[in-house]
């Protein structure tokens, strides 16, 4: 489903990721649905490839969105594509952060600003939940993937275990299941 790299210009990559960076609030996980929508709508990367991109981006040090931009840009146009996508994804947020830093003290006690930020929180939770459900569907009918996903939710949300430990536990579980299936065959 990936489009030919000759057909994707560096400007297209820059503007696609600039749009994502400009119109998503919260960064990181909040941007994943926007990245998925943009990349699949343009037929640059398939919906089946996105969980792999997210997994690779999460395992690399650094910001999730920047890592995803680097990976997607590289898939489409190599190193110049990585640079264009990354600059696009960070351009607007840097401008916004600078503006907020300059004006925040002046407006931080403003009732309207407080209400705006209070209104953004439920929307952010909804976007993250919707993406989680969409990503979970990639588990298909594989019982052990659903079991490990549920275990992760219990560890992180209910038992308040660090996500790092939850990842290590589910990684060990996935390895155990893989070894069991290999031994069974």
CNS distance restraints for C-alpha pairs under 8 A (distance, minus, plus):
assign (resid   1 and name CA) (resid  43 and name CA) 6.15 0.50 0.50
assign (resid   1 and name CA) (resid  44 and name CA) 6.86 0.50 0.50
assign (resid   1 and name CA) (resid  45 and name CA) 6.29 0.50 0.50
assign (resid   1 and name CA) (resid  46 and name CA) 5.66 0.50 0.50
assign (resid   2 and name CA) (resid  43 and name CA) 6.03 0.50 0.50
assign (resid   2 and name CA) (resid  44 and name CA) 4.57 0.50 0.50
assign (resid   2 and name CA) (resid  45 and name CA) 4.90 0.50 0.50
assign (resid   2 and name CA) (resid  46 and name CA) 6.66 0.50 0.50
assign (resid   2 and name CA) (resid  76 and name CA) 7.88 0.50 0.50
assign (resid   3 and name CA) (resid   7 and name CA) 6.99 0.50 0.50
assign (resid   3 and name CA) (resid   8 and name CA) 7.41 0.50 0.50
assign (resid   3 and name CA) (resid  43 and name CA) 6.13 0.50 0.50
assign (resid   3 and name CA) (resid  44 and name CA) 4.96 0.50 0.50
assign (resid   3 and name CA) (resid  45 and name CA) 7.51 0.50 0.50
assign (resid   3 and name CA) (resid  76 and name CA) 7.61 0.50 0.50
assign (resid   4 and name CA) (resid   8 and name CA) 7.07 0.50 0.50
assign (resid   4 and name CA) (resid  76 and name CA) 7.47 0.50 0.50
assign (resid   5 and name CA) (resid   9 and name CA) 7.98 0.50 0.50
assign (resid   5 and name CA) (resid  76 and name CA) 4.98 0.50 0.50
assign (resid   5 and name CA) (resid  77 and name CA) 5.43 0.50 0.50
assign (resid   6 and name CA) (resid  77 and name CA) 7.71 0.50 0.50
assign (resid   8 and name CA) (resid  12 and name CA) 6.35 0.50 0.50
assign (resid   8 and name CA) (resid  13 and name CA) 7.06 0.50 0.50
assign (resid   8 and name CA) (resid  76 and name CA) 7.01 0.50 0.50
assign (resid   8 and name CA) (resid  77 and name CA) 7.38 0.50 0.50
assign (resid   9 and name CA) (resid  13 and name CA) 6.46 0.50 0.50
assign (resid  10 and name CA) (resid  14 and name CA) 6.09 0.50 0.50
assign (resid  10 and name CA) (resid  77 and name CA) 7.61 0.50 0.50
assign (resid  10 and name CA) (resid  80 and name CA) 7.32 0.50 0.50
assign (resid  10 and name CA) (resid  81 and name CA) 5.96 0.50 0.50
assign (resid  10 and name CA) (resid  84 and name CA) 5.90 0.50 0.50
assign (resid  10 and name CA) (resid  85 and name CA) 7.86 0.50 0.50
assign (resid  11 and name CA) (resid  15 and name CA) 5.99 0.50 0.50
assign (resid  11 and name CA) (resid  84 and name CA) 7.33 0.50 0.50
assign (resid  12 and name CA) (resid  16 and name CA) 5.93 0.50 0.50
assign (resid  13 and name CA) (resid  17 and name CA) 6.22 0.50 0.50
assign (resid  13 and name CA) (resid  73 and name CA) 6.98 0.50 0.50
assign (resid  13 and name CA) (resid  81 and name CA) 6.87 0.50 0.50
assign (resid  13 and name CA) (resid  84 and name CA) 6.16 0.50 0.50
assign (resid  13 and name CA) (resid  85 and name CA) 5.26 0.50 0.50
assign (resid  13 and name CA) (resid  88 and name CA) 7.54 0.50 0.50
assign (resid  14 and name CA) (resid  18 and name CA) 5.89 0.50 0.50
assign (resid  14 and name CA) (resid  84 and name CA) 4.91 0.50 0.50
assign (resid  14 and name CA) (resid  85 and name CA) 4.87 0.50 0.50
assign (resid  14 and name CA) (resid  86 and name CA) 7.62 0.50 0.50
assign (resid  14 and name CA) (resid  87 and name CA) 6.83 0.50 0.50
assign (resid  14 and name CA) (resid  88 and name CA) 4.47 0.50 0.50
assign (resid  14 and name CA) (resid  89 and name CA) 7.54 0.50 0.50
assign (resid  15 and name CA) (resid  19 and name CA) 5.96 0.50 0.50
assign (resid  15 and name CA) (resid  88 and name CA) 6.20 0.50 0.50
assign (resid  16 and name CA) (resid  20 and name CA) 6.46 0.50 0.50
assign (resid  16 and name CA) (resid  38 and name CA) 7.05 0.50 0.50
assign (resid  16 and name CA) (resid  85 and name CA) 7.75 0.50 0.50
assign (resid  16 and name CA) (resid  88 and name CA) 7.43 0.50 0.50
assign (resid  17 and name CA) (resid  21 and name CA) 6.05 0.50 0.50
assign (resid  17 and name CA) (resid  35 and name CA) 7.71 0.50 0.50
assign (resid  17 and name CA) (resid  69 and name CA) 7.37 0.50 0.50
assign (resid  17 and name CA) (resid  85 and name CA) 5.62 0.50 0.50
assign (resid  17 and name CA) (resid  86 and name CA) 7.43 0.50 0.50
assign (resid  17 and name CA) (resid  88 and name CA) 4.89 0.50 0.50
assign (resid  17 and name CA) (resid  89 and name CA) 4.66 0.50 0.50
assign (resid  18 and name CA) (resid  22 and name CA) 5.97 0.50 0.50
assign (resid  18 and name CA) (resid  85 and name CA) 7.82 0.50 0.50
assign (resid  18 and name CA) (resid  87 and name CA) 7.77 0.50 0.50
assign (resid  18 and name CA) (resid  88 and name CA) 4.08 0.50 0.50
assign (resid  18 and name CA) (resid  89 and name CA) 4.88 0.50 0.50
assign (resid  18 and name CA) (resid  90 and name CA) 7.29 0.50 0.50
assign (resid  18 and name CA) (resid  91 and name CA) 6.62 0.50 0.50
assign (resid  18 and name CA) (resid  92 and name CA) 6.68 0.50 0.50
assign (resid  19 and name CA) (resid  23 and name CA) 6.09 0.50 0.50
assign (resid  19 and name CA) (resid  88 and name CA) 7.81 0.50 0.50
assign (resid  19 and name CA) (resid  89 and name CA) 7.70 0.50 0.50
assign (resid  20 and name CA) (resid  24 and name CA) 6.02 0.50 0.50
assign (resid  20 and name CA) (resid  31 and name CA) 6.97 0.50 0.50
assign (resid  20 and name CA) (resid  34 and name CA) 6.15 0.50 0.50
assign (resid  20 and name CA) (resid  35 and name CA) 6.64 0.50 0.50
assign (resid  20 and name CA) (resid  38 and name CA) 7.99 0.50 0.50
assign (resid  20 and name CA) (resid  89 and name CA) 6.61 0.50 0.50
assign (resid  21 and name CA) (resid  27 and name CA) 7.86 0.50 0.50
assign (resid  21 and name CA) (resid  31 and name CA) 7.66 0.50 0.50
assign (resid  21 and name CA) (resid  88 and name CA) 7.20 0.50 0.50
assign (resid  21 and name CA) (resid  89 and name CA) 4.72 0.50 0.50
assign (resid  21 and name CA) (resid  90 and name CA) 6.32 0.50 0.50
assign (resid  21 and name CA) (resid  91 and name CA) 7.36 0.50 0.50
assign (resid  21 and name CA) (resid  92 and name CA) 5.99 0.50 0.50
assign (resid  21 and name CA) (resid  93 and name CA) 6.23 0.50 0.50
assign (resid  22 and name CA) (resid  89 and name CA) 7.91 0.50 0.50
assign (resid  22 and name CA) (resid  92 and name CA) 5.27 0.50 0.50
assign (resid  22 and name CA) (resid  93 and name CA) 6.58 0.50 0.50
assign (resid  24 and name CA) (resid  30 and name CA) 6.76 0.50 0.50
assign (resid  24 and name CA) (resid  31 and name CA) 5.92 0.50 0.50
assign (resid  24 and name CA) (resid  34 and name CA) 7.39 0.50 0.50
assign (resid  25 and name CA) (resid  30 and name CA) 6.81 0.50 0.50
assign (resid  25 and name CA) (resid  31 and name CA) 7.69 0.50 0.50
assign (resid  25 and name CA) (resid 124 and name CA) 7.72 0.50 0.50
assign (resid  26 and name CA) (resid  30 and name CA) 5.58 0.50 0.50
assign (resid  26 and name CA) (resid  31 and name CA) 7.47 0.50 0.50
assign (resid  26 and name CA) (resid 124 and name CA) 7.24 0.50 0.50
assign (resid  27 and name CA) (resid  31 and name CA) 5.52 0.50 0.50
assign (resid  27 and name CA) (resid  65 and name CA) 6.94 0.50 0.50
assign (resid  28 and name CA) (resid  32 and name CA) 6.85 0.50 0.50
assign (resid  28 and name CA) (resid  63 and name CA) 6.94 0.50 0.50
assign (resid  28 and name CA) (resid  64 and name CA) 5.22 0.50 0.50
assign (resid  28 and name CA) (resid  65 and name CA) 5.16 0.50 0.50
assign (resid  29 and name CA) (resid  33 and name CA) 7.90 0.50 0.50
assign (resid  29 and name CA) (resid  64 and name CA) 7.53 0.50 0.50
assign (resid  29 and name CA) (resid  65 and name CA) 7.86 0.50 0.50
assign (resid  29 and name CA) (resid 128 and name CA) 6.70 0.50 0.50
assign (resid  30 and name CA) (resid  34 and name CA) 7.75 0.50 0.50
assign (resid  30 and name CA) (resid 124 and name CA) 6.75 0.50 0.50
assign (resid  30 and name CA) (resid 127 and name CA) 6.65 0.50 0.50
assign (resid  30 and name CA) (resid 128 and name CA) 6.09 0.50 0.50
assign (resid  31 and name CA) (resid  35 and name CA) 6.08 0.50 0.50
assign (resid  31 and name CA) (resid  65 and name CA) 6.88 0.50 0.50
assign (resid  32 and name CA) (resid  36 and name CA) 6.03 0.50 0.50
assign (resid  32 and name CA) (resid  54 and name CA) 7.96 0.50 0.50
assign (resid  32 and name CA) (resid  65 and name CA) 7.55 0.50 0.50
assign (resid  32 and name CA) (resid 131 and name CA) 7.67 0.50 0.50
assign (resid  33 and name CA) (resid  37 and name CA) 6.02 0.50 0.50
assign (resid  33 and name CA) (resid 127 and name CA) 7.64 0.50 0.50
assign (resid  33 and name CA) (resid 131 and name CA) 6.02 0.50 0.50
assign (resid  34 and name CA) (resid  38 and name CA) 6.05 0.50 0.50
assign (resid  35 and name CA) (resid  39 and name CA) 5.95 0.50 0.50
assign (resid  36 and name CA) (resid  40 and name CA) 5.89 0.50 0.50
assign (resid  36 and name CA) (resid  47 and name CA) 7.07 0.50 0.50
assign (resid  36 and name CA) (resid  50 and name CA) 6.74 0.50 0.50
assign (resid  37 and name CA) (resid  41 and name CA) 5.76 0.50 0.50
assign (resid  38 and name CA) (resid  42 and name CA) 6.18 0.50 0.50
assign (resid  39 and name CA) (resid  43 and name CA) 6.04 0.50 0.50
assign (resid  39 and name CA) (resid  44 and name CA) 5.21 0.50 0.50
assign (resid  39 and name CA) (resid  45 and name CA) 5.55 0.50 0.50
assign (resid  39 and name CA) (resid  46 and name CA) 7.60 0.50 0.50
assign (resid  40 and name CA) (resid  44 and name CA) 6.01 0.50 0.50
assign (resid  40 and name CA) (resid  45 and name CA) 5.53 0.50 0.50
assign (resid  40 and name CA) (resid  46 and name CA) 5.53 0.50 0.50
assign (resid  40 and name CA) (resid  47 and name CA) 6.26 0.50 0.50
assign (resid  44 and name CA) (resid  76 and name CA) 7.28 0.50 0.50
assign (resid  45 and name CA) (resid  49 and name CA) 6.44 0.50 0.50
assign (resid  45 and name CA) (resid  50 and name CA) 7.26 0.50 0.50
assign (resid  45 and name CA) (resid  72 and name CA) 7.90 0.50 0.50
assign (resid  46 and name CA) (resid  50 and name CA) 6.75 0.50 0.50
assign (resid  47 and name CA) (resid  51 and name CA) 7.83 0.50 0.50
assign (resid  48 and name CA) (resid  52 and name CA) 7.93 0.50 0.50
assign (resid  48 and name CA) (resid 138 and name CA) 7.61 0.50 0.50
assign (resid  49 and name CA) (resid  53 and name CA) 6.46 0.50 0.50
assign (resid  50 and name CA) (resid  54 and name CA) 6.14 0.50 0.50
assign (resid  51 and name CA) (resid  55 and name CA) 6.06 0.50 0.50
assign (resid  51 and name CA) (resid 135 and name CA) 6.99 0.50 0.50
assign (resid  52 and name CA) (resid  56 and name CA) 6.11 0.50 0.50
assign (resid  53 and name CA) (resid  57 and name CA) 5.97 0.50 0.50
assign (resid  53 and name CA) (resid  68 and name CA) 6.46 0.50 0.50
assign (resid  53 and name CA) (resid  71 and name CA) 7.03 0.50 0.50
assign (resid  53 and name CA) (resid  72 and name CA) 7.61 0.50 0.50
assign (resid  54 and name CA) (resid  58 and name CA) 6.00 0.50 0.50
assign (resid  54 and name CA) (resid  64 and name CA) 7.90 0.50 0.50
assign (resid  54 and name CA) (resid  68 and name CA) 6.75 0.50 0.50
assign (resid  55 and name CA) (resid  59 and name CA) 6.21 0.50 0.50
assign (resid  56 and name CA) (resid  60 and name CA) 6.41 0.50 0.50
assign (resid  57 and name CA) (resid  64 and name CA) 5.65 0.50 0.50
assign (resid  57 and name CA) (resid  65 and name CA) 7.80 0.50 0.50
assign (resid  57 and name CA) (resid  67 and name CA) 4.91 0.50 0.50
assign (resid  57 and name CA) (resid  68 and name CA) 5.37 0.50 0.50
assign (resid  57 and name CA) (resid  71 and name CA) 7.49 0.50 0.50
assign (resid  58 and name CA) (resid  64 and name CA) 5.90 0.50 0.50
assign (resid  58 and name CA) (resid  67 and name CA) 7.76 0.50 0.50
assign (resid  60 and name CA) (resid  67 and name CA) 7.19 0.50 0.50
assign (resid  62 and name CA) (resid  66 and name CA) 7.43 0.50 0.50
assign (resid  62 and name CA) (resid  67 and name CA) 6.87 0.50 0.50
assign (resid  63 and name CA) (resid  67 and name CA) 6.12 0.50 0.50
assign (resid  64 and name CA) (resid  68 and name CA) 6.12 0.50 0.50
assign (resid  65 and name CA) (resid  69 and name CA) 6.09 0.50 0.50
assign (resid  65 and name CA) (resid  89 and name CA) 7.41 0.50 0.50
assign (resid  66 and name CA) (resid  70 and name CA) 6.12 0.50 0.50
assign (resid  66 and name CA) (resid  86 and name CA) 5.78 0.50 0.50
assign (resid  66 and name CA) (resid  89 and name CA) 6.89 0.50 0.50
assign (resid  66 and name CA) (resid  90 and name CA) 7.45 0.50 0.50
assign (resid  67 and name CA) (resid  71 and name CA) 6.18 0.50 0.50
assign (resid  68 and name CA) (resid  72 and name CA) 5.96 0.50 0.50
assign (resid  69 and name CA) (resid  73 and name CA) 5.78 0.50 0.50
assign (resid  69 and name CA) (resid  82 and name CA) 6.48 0.50 0.50
assign (resid  69 and name CA) (resid  85 and name CA) 5.25 0.50 0.50
assign (resid  69 and name CA) (resid  86 and name CA) 5.14 0.50 0.50
assign (resid  69 and name CA) (resid  89 and name CA) 6.91 0.50 0.50
assign (resid  70 and name CA) (resid  74 and name CA) 5.99 0.50 0.50
assign (resid  70 and name CA) (resid  81 and name CA) 7.71 0.50 0.50
assign (resid  70 and name CA) (resid  82 and name CA) 4.32 0.50 0.50
assign (resid  70 and name CA) (resid  83 and name CA) 6.92 0.50 0.50
assign (resid  70 and name CA) (resid  85 and name CA) 6.54 0.50 0.50
assign (resid  70 and name CA) (resid  86 and name CA) 5.81 0.50 0.50
assign (resid  71 and name CA) (resid  75 and name CA) 6.17 0.50 0.50
assign (resid  71 and name CA) (resid  82 and name CA) 6.63 0.50 0.50
assign (resid  72 and name CA) (resid  76 and name CA) 6.35 0.50 0.50
assign (resid  72 and name CA) (resid  81 and name CA) 7.99 0.50 0.50
assign (resid  72 and name CA) (resid  82 and name CA) 7.03 0.50 0.50
assign (resid  72 and name CA) (resid  85 and name CA) 7.68 0.50 0.50
assign (resid  73 and name CA) (resid  77 and name CA) 5.89 0.50 0.50
assign (resid  73 and name CA) (resid  78 and name CA) 6.58 0.50 0.50
assign (resid  73 and name CA) (resid  79 and name CA) 7.45 0.50 0.50
assign (resid  73 and name CA) (resid  80 and name CA) 7.68 0.50 0.50
assign (resid  73 and name CA) (resid  81 and name CA) 4.20 0.50 0.50
assign (resid  73 and name CA) (resid  82 and name CA) 4.00 0.50 0.50
assign (resid  73 and name CA) (resid  83 and name CA) 7.28 0.50 0.50
assign (resid  73 and name CA) (resid  84 and name CA) 7.15 0.50 0.50
assign (resid  73 and name CA) (resid  85 and name CA) 5.41 0.50 0.50
assign (resid  73 and name CA) (resid  86 and name CA) 7.71 0.50 0.50
assign (resid  74 and name CA) (resid  78 and name CA) 3.96 0.50 0.50
assign (resid  74 and name CA) (resid  79 and name CA) 5.52 0.50 0.50
assign (resid  74 and name CA) (resid  80 and name CA) 7.47 0.50 0.50
assign (resid  74 and name CA) (resid  81 and name CA) 5.33 0.50 0.50
assign (resid  74 and name CA) (resid  82 and name CA) 4.75 0.50 0.50
assign (resid  75 and name CA) (resid  81 and name CA) 7.90 0.50 0.50
assign (resid  76 and name CA) (resid  81 and name CA) 6.45 0.50 0.50
assign (resid  77 and name CA) (resid  81 and name CA) 4.36 0.50 0.50
assign (resid  77 and name CA) (resid  82 and name CA) 7.25 0.50 0.50
assign (resid  78 and name CA) (resid  82 and name CA) 6.36 0.50 0.50
assign (resid  79 and name CA) (resid  83 and name CA) 6.31 0.50 0.50
assign (resid  80 and name CA) (resid  84 and name CA) 6.17 0.50 0.50
assign (resid  81 and name CA) (resid  85 and name CA) 6.00 0.50 0.50
assign (resid  82 and name CA) (resid  86 and name CA) 5.96 0.50 0.50
assign (resid  83 and name CA) (resid  87 and name CA) 6.05 0.50 0.50
assign (resid  84 and name CA) (resid  88 and name CA) 6.08 0.50 0.50
assign (resid  85 and name CA) (resid  89 and name CA) 6.13 0.50 0.50
assign (resid  86 and name CA) (resid  90 and name CA) 6.31 0.50 0.50
assign (resid  87 and name CA) (resid  91 and name CA) 5.76 0.50 0.50
assign (resid  88 and name CA) (resid  92 and name CA) 7.69 0.50 0.50
assign (resid  89 and name CA) (resid  93 and name CA) 7.70 0.50 0.50
assign (resid  90 and name CA) (resid  94 and name CA) 6.05 0.50 0.50
assign (resid  91 and name CA) (resid  95 and name CA) 6.57 0.50 0.50
assign (resid  92 and name CA) (resid  96 and name CA) 6.10 0.50 0.50
assign (resid  93 and name CA) (resid  97 and name CA) 5.95 0.50 0.50
assign (resid  94 and name CA) (resid  98 and name CA) 6.17 0.50 0.50
assign (resid  95 and name CA) (resid  99 and name CA) 6.28 0.50 0.50
assign (resid  96 and name CA) (resid 100 and name CA) 6.04 0.50 0.50
assign (resid  97 and name CA) (resid 101 and name CA) 5.98 0.50 0.50
assign (resid  98 and name CA) (resid 102 and name CA) 6.28 0.50 0.50
assign (resid  99 and name CA) (resid 103 and name CA) 6.16 0.50 0.50
assign (resid 100 and name CA) (resid 104 and name CA) 5.11 0.50 0.50
assign (resid 101 and name CA) (resid 105 and name CA) 7.82 0.50 0.50
assign (resid 103 and name CA) (resid 107 and name CA) 6.51 0.50 0.50
assign (resid 104 and name CA) (resid 108 and name CA) 5.34 0.50 0.50
assign (resid 105 and name CA) (resid 109 and name CA) 7.91 0.50 0.50
assign (resid 107 and name CA) (resid 113 and name CA) 6.88 0.50 0.50
assign (resid 108 and name CA) (resid 113 and name CA) 6.70 0.50 0.50
assign (resid 108 and name CA) (resid 114 and name CA) 7.13 0.50 0.50
assign (resid 109 and name CA) (resid 113 and name CA) 7.43 0.50 0.50
assign (resid 109 and name CA) (resid 114 and name CA) 7.00 0.50 0.50
assign (resid 110 and name CA) (resid 114 and name CA) 6.34 0.50 0.50
assign (resid 111 and name CA) (resid 115 and name CA) 6.17 0.50 0.50
assign (resid 112 and name CA) (resid 116 and name CA) 6.13 0.50 0.50
assign (resid 113 and name CA) (resid 117 and name CA) 6.32 0.50 0.50
assign (resid 114 and name CA) (resid 118 and name CA) 6.16 0.50 0.50
assign (resid 115 and name CA) (resid 119 and name CA) 6.04 0.50 0.50
assign (resid 116 and name CA) (resid 120 and name CA) 6.27 0.50 0.50
assign (resid 117 and name CA) (resid 121 and name CA) 6.60 0.50 0.50
assign (resid 118 and name CA) (resid 122 and name CA) 7.70 0.50 0.50
assign (resid 119 and name CA) (resid 123 and name CA) 7.11 0.50 0.50
assign (resid 120 and name CA) (resid 124 and name CA) 6.13 0.50 0.50
assign (resid 121 and name CA) (resid 125 and name CA) 6.30 0.50 0.50
assign (resid 122 and name CA) (resid 126 and name CA) 6.16 0.50 0.50
assign (resid 123 and name CA) (resid 127 and name CA) 6.19 0.50 0.50
assign (resid 124 and name CA) (resid 128 and name CA) 6.23 0.50 0.50
assign (resid 125 and name CA) (resid 129 and name CA) 6.06 0.50 0.50
assign (resid 126 and name CA) (resid 130 and name CA) 6.02 0.50 0.50
assign (resid 127 and name CA) (resid 131 and name CA) 6.17 0.50 0.50
assign (resid 128 and name CA) (resid 132 and name CA) 6.10 0.50 0.50
assign (resid 129 and name CA) (resid 133 and name CA) 6.31 0.50 0.50
assign (resid 130 and name CA) (resid 134 and name CA) 6.24 0.50 0.50
assign (resid 131 and name CA) (resid 135 and name CA) 5.99 0.50 0.50
assign (resid 132 and name CA) (resid 136 and name CA) 5.97 0.50 0.50
assign (resid 133 and name CA) (resid 137 and name CA) 6.40 0.50 0.50
assign (resid 134 and name CA) (resid 138 and name CA) 7.40 0.50 0.50
assign (resid 135 and name CA) (resid 139 and name CA) 7.84 0.50 0.50
assign (resid 136 and name CA) (resid 140 and name CA) 7.99 0.50 0.50
assign (resid 136 and name CA) (resid 146 and name CA) 7.91 0.50 0.50
assign (resid 136 and name CA) (resid 149 and name CA) 7.88 0.50 0.50
assign (resid 139 and name CA) (resid 145 and name CA) 5.86 0.50 0.50
assign (resid 139 and name CA) (resid 146 and name CA) 6.50 0.50 0.50
assign (resid 142 and name CA) (resid 146 and name CA) 6.66 0.50 0.50
assign (resid 143 and name CA) (resid 147 and name CA) 6.15 0.50 0.50
assign (resid 144 and name CA) (resid 148 and name CA) 6.10 0.50 0.50
assign (resid 144 and name CA) (resid 174 and name CA) 7.95 0.50 0.50
assign (resid 144 and name CA) (resid 177 and name CA) 7.62 0.50 0.50
assign (resid 145 and name CA) (resid 149 and name CA) 6.06 0.50 0.50
assign (resid 145 and name CA) (resid 174 and name CA) 7.92 0.50 0.50
assign (resid 146 and name CA) (resid 150 and name CA) 6.04 0.50 0.50
assign (resid 147 and name CA) (resid 151 and name CA) 6.04 0.50 0.50
assign (resid 148 and name CA) (resid 152 and name CA) 6.13 0.50 0.50
assign (resid 148 and name CA) (resid 170 and name CA) 5.71 0.50 0.50
assign (resid 148 and name CA) (resid 173 and name CA) 7.14 0.50 0.50
assign (resid 148 and name CA) (resid 174 and name CA) 7.71 0.50 0.50
assign (resid 149 and name CA) (resid 153 and name CA) 6.41 0.50 0.50
assign (resid 149 and name CA) (resid 170 and name CA) 7.92 0.50 0.50
assign (resid 150 and name CA) (resid 154 and name CA) 6.26 0.50 0.50
assign (resid 151 and name CA) (resid 155 and name CA) 6.09 0.50 0.50
assign (resid 151 and name CA) (resid 170 and name CA) 7.61 0.50 0.50
assign (resid 152 and name CA) (resid 156 and name CA) 6.05 0.50 0.50
assign (resid 152 and name CA) (resid 166 and name CA) 5.63 0.50 0.50
assign (resid 152 and name CA) (resid 167 and name CA) 7.38 0.50 0.50
assign (resid 152 and name CA) (resid 170 and name CA) 6.93 0.50 0.50
assign (resid 153 and name CA) (resid 157 and name CA) 5.50 0.50 0.50
assign (resid 153 and name CA) (resid 158 and name CA) 7.23 0.50 0.50
assign (resid 154 and name CA) (resid 158 and name CA) 5.00 0.50 0.50
assign (resid 154 and name CA) (resid 159 and name CA) 6.22 0.50 0.50
assign (resid 155 and name CA) (resid 159 and name CA) 4.94 0.50 0.50
assign (resid 155 and name CA) (resid 160 and name CA) 6.17 0.50 0.50
assign (resid 155 and name CA) (resid 161 and name CA) 5.27 0.50 0.50
assign (resid 155 and name CA) (resid 162 and name CA) 7.95 0.50 0.50
assign (resid 155 and name CA) (resid 166 and name CA) 6.18 0.50 0.50
assign (resid 156 and name CA) (resid 160 and name CA) 4.80 0.50 0.50
assign (resid 156 and name CA) (resid 161 and name CA) 4.87 0.50 0.50
assign (resid 156 and name CA) (resid 162 and name CA) 6.32 0.50 0.50
assign (resid 156 and name CA) (resid 163 and name CA) 6.05 0.50 0.50
assign (resid 156 and name CA) (resid 166 and name CA) 6.78 0.50 0.50
assign (resid 157 and name CA) (resid 161 and name CA) 7.75 0.50 0.50
assign (resid 161 and name CA) (resid 165 and name CA) 6.73 0.50 0.50
assign (resid 161 and name CA) (resid 166 and name CA) 6.71 0.50 0.50
assign (resid 162 and name CA) (resid 166 and name CA) 6.43 0.50 0.50
assign (resid 163 and name CA) (resid 167 and name CA) 6.01 0.50 0.50
assign (resid 164 and name CA) (resid 168 and name CA) 6.31 0.50 0.50
assign (resid 165 and name CA) (resid 169 and name CA) 6.12 0.50 0.50
assign (resid 166 and name CA) (resid 170 and name CA) 6.16 0.50 0.50
assign (resid 167 and name CA) (resid 171 and name CA) 5.88 0.50 0.50
assign (resid 168 and name CA) (resid 172 and name CA) 6.13 0.50 0.50
assign (resid 169 and name CA) (resid 173 and name CA) 6.18 0.50 0.50
assign (resid 170 and name CA) (resid 174 and name CA) 6.02 0.50 0.50
assign (resid 171 and name CA) (resid 175 and name CA) 6.17 0.50 0.50
assign (resid 172 and name CA) (resid 176 and name CA) 6.09 0.50 0.50
assign (resid 173 and name CA) (resid 177 and name CA) 6.19 0.50 0.50
assign (resid 174 and name CA) (resid 178 and name CA) 6.10 0.50 0.50
assign (resid 175 and name CA) (resid 179 and name CA) 6.05 0.50 0.50
assign (resid 176 and name CA) (resid 180 and name CA) 6.05 0.50 0.50
assign (resid 177 and name CA) (resid 181 and name CA) 6.08 0.50 0.50
assign (resid 178 and name CA) (resid 182 and name CA) 6.10 0.50 0.50
assign (resid 179 and name CA) (resid 183 and name CA) 6.05 0.50 0.50
assign (resid 180 and name CA) (resid 184 and name CA) 6.04 0.50 0.50
assign (resid 181 and name CA) (resid 185 and name CA) 6.35 0.50 0.50
